[in-house]
């Protein structure tokens, strides 16, 4: 019985440390990929007078929603988009024809680099 508990504890520690190491490796890899994309010209801003603003919240509610909808009324001044964390928010905003991206998605990277 003691051996089984010992093995279980070793597995928990190994899983915990492997997750930490994976996160520590992913951050520099993500930074390098974004740097390469930026140097290739992806996401470089054209000279305009528009202010590019990105909003995010766990759900589409609260103060970020209010400011987002206010800025949508003035497309000549602002270029706004919403970074969603769940797919229900993405579906809702796409039905309303608003610019929305998944926060961990690949297609939002060029827009995110413009901000």
N, C-alpha and C positions, 0 to 999 in steps of 0.2 A: 504494500500500500504506500509506503514512504517513497519507494522508487517511482511509482506512477505519479505522485504529486511532484516529485523533483523534476521529472521529465516534462510535466505540464508547465511548471514554472520556467524551465529553460526555454520551452517553445514560446511562452508569452514574452520573455525578455528578448528572444531572437526576433520575433515579429515586430516588437516595439522598436528595436534598434534598426532593423532593416527598413522600416517605414521612415525613420528619421534620416537615415543615410540617403534613401531615395529622394526625399524632399530636398536635402542639401545638394544633391546632384542635379535635380531638375531646375532649380533656380538659375544656376550659371548656364545651363543648356538653353533655357528659355531666353535668357538675356542675349546670348550669342546669336540665336536665331532671329530675334527681333532686331539686333544690330545689323545683321546681314540684310534683312528685308529693308531696313531703312536706308542702308547705303546703296541698295539697288534702285532706290527711288520709289518704293512702295510706300504710300502714305504721305509723300511730301506735299505740302500745301501749295496750292496756286495762290498767287497774290490776290486776295479779295478782302473786302471790308467786313466779311461775315465773321462772327465769333462762333467757334466750334465748341459745343458743350455736350458732355456725356453725362447721363444720369443713371443711377443704379440704386436699387433697394431690394430687399428680399421679395417683396410683393409690389404690385403697381398701386401704391396708395401713399397717403401722407403728403408732407411738404414737397418731396421731390416730384411727385405726380403733379402737384399744383404748379410748380415752377416750370416743369416740362411742358405742360399744356399751355401755359401763358406764353412761353417762348415760341411755341408752334404757331401762334397767331401772327408772328412777325418773321416770316421766312426770308425777307430781304435783309434782316439784321442778324439772324441767328441760324446756324445749322446745328440742329439738336438730334440726339439719338438716345435710346434707352438700352442699357446693358442688363439683360434679364438673367436671373439665376435659376429660373424654372421654366419649363416648357408651356405651362398654362398661361403665363404672362406673355410669352412669345406669340402664342396662338391668338390671344385677345388683342394684342397691339397690331398684329398683322391683319386681322379682320378689320381693324379701324384704319388701315393704310398708314401706319406710323412707322418710322424707321426704328427697328429693334434688332439687336444681335444677342446671341448667347454669350455670356460673359467669358466662358472658356473656349469659345468657338474660334475657328481659323478665319472665317470671313469677316469678323469684326476687327481684326488686327490692323488693316490699312486705315480704317476710320479711327481706331483708337490712337494710331500713331499721328494722326492729323491734329489731335487735341493738344 
